[in-house]
Amino acid sequence: MIKNTLIILSIGIITSCASLTRGTTDAFLITSKPSNVEIRTSHGYYCMAPCALKLPRKEGFSVTATKKGYCTRTYNVISSVASPGGAAMAGNVLIGGIVGAGVDAAMGSSKDLYPNPLKVELEECPNED
């Protein structure tokens, strides 16, 4: 009886922890008009759009898009509690306790990045180099 209870409790704790079920990173997609836009994030990631980056969910950041002949544009991306993350957080409070909820909050696993995908649209700007 005690062994079965411990097994059920262990399964509940593991499945309610967003750090284990969702991870701490998000596949962040960037589309662009025009194509071949240089993308740089405020936390140091780089790609040529359209592209995909594996980014931490923990906090928001800015994305700067540049291309010769086009006006540079900066976008803000926020990190916000997601529906699945919120459910995992609630499960932590009920089953996993404060420790599990604290780990998820610290690691950002209960969050998602918005907007995702990020749709970059640059306008022609002949004075930009």
N, C-alpha and C positions, 0 to 999 in steps of 0.2 A: 504494500500500500504506500509506504513512504517513498520507495524507489520510483513507483509510477508517478507520484506527485512531483518528485524532483525532475523527472524526465519532462513532464508536461510543462512545468514552470520554466525549465531551461529552454525548451522550444519557444515558449511565449516570449521570453526575454530576447532571444536571438532574433526572432522574426519581427519584433517590435522596434529594433534598433536601426535607425536610418543609416548609420555609418556602415553597417554590415549589408543592408539590403539595397541601398542606393549609391554608396560611394561618396567621395568628396569632390568629384569633378563632374563637369557637364560637357557634352559634345555641343560646342557653340558654333553655329553655322552663320556664315556671312555671304550674302549675295550682293552683287553690285551692278550698277548701270553707270558708266560703261564697265567693261571687264578690265582685268589687269590693274586693279586699284591696289595701291600699297596700304596695308592695314597695320597699325601699331597700337597696342594697348598700353594703358598707363602702368601696367605691371610687367611690361617687357616682352610680351608675345608679339610675333610678327608673321604675316602671311601676305600672299597676293590673292585678292578676291576675284572670283568666288573661291571660298575656302572653308575649312572646318578646323577648329582648334579645340583641344581638350583643356578646359579652364577650370580653376577652382571655383566652387559655388559660394565660398565663405563671404565674400564682400563684393560690392559693386566696383565698377571701374569705368574709364572712358576709352573710346575707340576713336583714333584719328585716321581719316581716309584721305589719301593724297594721290594725285596723278597729274603729270605735267599737262598744262593747258586747261586744267579744271580747278575750280575753287576748292580749297581744303575744307573739310567738314569734320566736326567732332560730335560723336554720339555718346550719350550716357547710358550705361547698362546697370541695372539695379539687381541686387540679390534680395530675394523675398521668399518667405516661407511658402513652400509649394503644398498643394493638396495632399500628395502622397507623403511628403515630409511632415506635414501637420498631423496626419494620422499616425505616423511612426512616433512623433513626439508625444501624442496623447497616449499611445501604447506604452511608451517609456514611463510616463508619469504613473500609469495604472499598474504596469507589471515590472518594468525595468528600474523604476525608481529615479531619484534625482541624479544619480551618477550617469545613467544612460542618457537622460535628457541633456545633461551638461556636456557630455562628449559630443552628442549630435550638434548642439548649439555651437560649441567651440570649433568643430571641424567643418561646419557649414553644410552637412549632409542633409539637413531638413529643408534646404533652400534650393531655389532654381534661379537661373539668370533670365532677365526680361529686358528687352525683347529678344527672343531666340526663335527663329533666325532674325538676325539684324539685316535689314534691307538698306544698303548704302546706295544713295543716288546723288551723283555729283553733277553740277552744272558747269558748262564751259565758262572759263574765266581766263581770257587771253593774257592777262597781266601776271598770272601765277606761273612760277617756274619750278 
